[in-house]
Amino acid sequence: MSVAKSDFKKVTTNSVQEMKQNGEKISMLTAYDYTLAKIIDSAGIDVILVGDSASNVMAGHETTLPITLDEMIYHASSVVRAVERALVVVDLPFGSYQGNSKTALNSSIKIMKESGAHAVKLEGGVEVLTSVKRILTAGIPVMGHLGLTPQSIYKFGTYTVRAKEEEEAEKLIADAKRLEEAGCFALVLEKIPAKLAGQVAKAISIPVIGIGAGGDVDGQVLVLHDMLGMTHEFHPRFLRRYLNLYEDINGAVQSYISDVKSADFPNEKEQY
Ligand code: KIV
């Protein structure tokens, strides 16, 4: 069932914060193109993330590192053209914000100007704090991202659960507080123990949206192509698949091929 136009209020950074205060869970999914963004927006999703996972899902790269700022803007513009209700957040890609707050600000302004999105997201804690603060000076809302941060894959070496040890867990809690104090409107926690994620969600007043971070947080995010079962070689424990589109699409294409080969398609009604 889609959401009737008269029934919806646009989702804003303020409304997701109100959702946390009211105990309403926040739903978030990725999208990278017009067609799927239109479907998930009309279904009533609260937040759409134009994730740098587009690097894997759309472009077939092994990591999120190669995607460029212009490529992110291309995906984000396509999504923004489709969306009427959801809050659209765009990932700052690798190399567009780390180590230089002026570059971070310029990248964020370019995303907001050229795509029409509503906010940016970046990975990291204290290391990126000056960038977060500088982006905020331009009035651009920032979402943080801690835990498994795929842009640092070559530092960590694996995609396994993060912050299982005391020291890393303490750093994560401290980073979450610093991001909140700096003015982030929300925080993504990826692949960390559920207990720790629940502790963070209690310790800070901004919404915490989890992926592989258990149920004691303020909302959930999944990669759309994973939850639709379009990617079929990825089976993390946290992923719930709602469809098996890989098999469905494969079957549909096989039927089409066989209909073309047998000259069953097109039939008389399917021609002029
Ligand atoms: O890029 C992405 O899809 C993300 C989500 C996994 C949170 O950052």
Boltz pocket constraint, residues with backbone or C-beta under 6 A from the ligand:
constraints:
  - pocket:
      binder: B
      contacts: [[A, 30], [A, 49], [A, 50], [A, 51], [A, 52], [A, 53], [A, 54], [A, 91], [A, 188], [A, 190], [A, 211], [A, 221], [A, 223]]
      max_distance: 6.0
